[in-house]
Amino acid sequence: MKVTAMIDDTLINDAVKYSHAKNITEAVKVALREYIALKKLKELSDQIKNTPLEFKHTAKEIRSLNRE
């Protein structure tokens, strides 16, 4: 998809610098992927915080199963 956007030069230059991208397009793609990954991780973290994981086995039972 082709997009035209007005973005601050400093922001773009920093994105290219820190992403080690070859061009602006690549830098924007990297930035968007990382932003989305962080948001998904935060969402998952919030879900776990609201509904903690429940384990069916003790650590001892898991070690025993792993050794089989």
C-alpha positions as CSV (number, residue, x, y, z in Angstrom):
1,M,0.0,0.0,0.0
2,K,1.3,3.4,-0.9
3,V,0.9,6.1,1.8
4,T,1.8,9.7,2.0
5,A,2.3,11.1,5.5
6,M,3.8,14.2,7.1
7,I,6.3,13.0,9.7
8,D,8.9,15.0,11.5
9,D,12.4,14.7,9.9
10,T,14.0,13.9,13.3
11,L,11.6,11.1,14.0
12,I,12.2,9.6,10.5
13,N,16.0,10.0,10.9
14,D,16.0,8.3,14.3
15,A,13.8,5.5,13.0
16,V,16.3,4.8,10.1
17,K,19.2,5.1,12.5
18,Y,17.9,2.8,15.2
19,S,16.3,0.2,12.9
20,H,19.5,0.0,10.8
21,A,17.2,0.2,7.8
22,K,18.4,0.8,4.3
23,N,15.7,3.4,3.6
24,I,12.7,5.2,5.1
25,T,10.2,2.6,3.9
26,E,12.0,-0.2,5.6
27,A,12.4,1.9,8.8
28,V,8.7,2.6,8.9
29,K,7.9,-1.1,8.4
30,V,10.3,-2.1,11.3
31,A,8.8,0.6,13.5
32,L,5.2,-0.5,12.8
33,R,6.0,-4.2,13.3
34,E,7.7,-3.5,16.7
35,Y,5.0,-1.1,17.8
36,I,2.3,-3.7,17.0
37,A,4.3,-6.5,18.7
38,L,4.6,-4.4,21.9
39,K,0.9,-3.6,21.9
40,K,0.0,-7.3,21.5
41,L,2.5,-8.2,24.3
42,K,0.9,-5.6,26.5
43,E,-2.6,-6.9,25.7
44,L,-1.5,-10.4,26.6
45,S,0.1,-9.2,29.8
46,D,-3.1,-7.5,30.8
47,Q,-5.1,-10.6,30.1
48,I,-2.7,-12.7,32.2
49,K,-2.9,-10.1,35.0
50,N,-6.7,-10.2,35.0
51,T,-6.9,-13.9,34.7
52,P,-3.8,-15.5,36.1
53,L,-2.5,-18.8,34.7
54,E,-3.4,-21.9,36.5
55,F,-1.0,-24.8,36.6
56,K,-2.3,-28.4,36.9
57,H,1.0,-29.9,37.9
58,T,3.5,-29.1,40.6
59,A,7.1,-28.3,39.7
60,K,8.1,-31.8,41.0
61,E,5.5,-33.5,38.7
62,I,6.7,-31.5,35.7
63,R,10.3,-32.4,36.3
64,S,9.3,-36.1,36.6
65,L,7.3,-35.9,33.3
66,N,10.3,-34.2,31.6
67,R,12.6,-37.0,32.7
68,E,10.4,-39.7,31.2
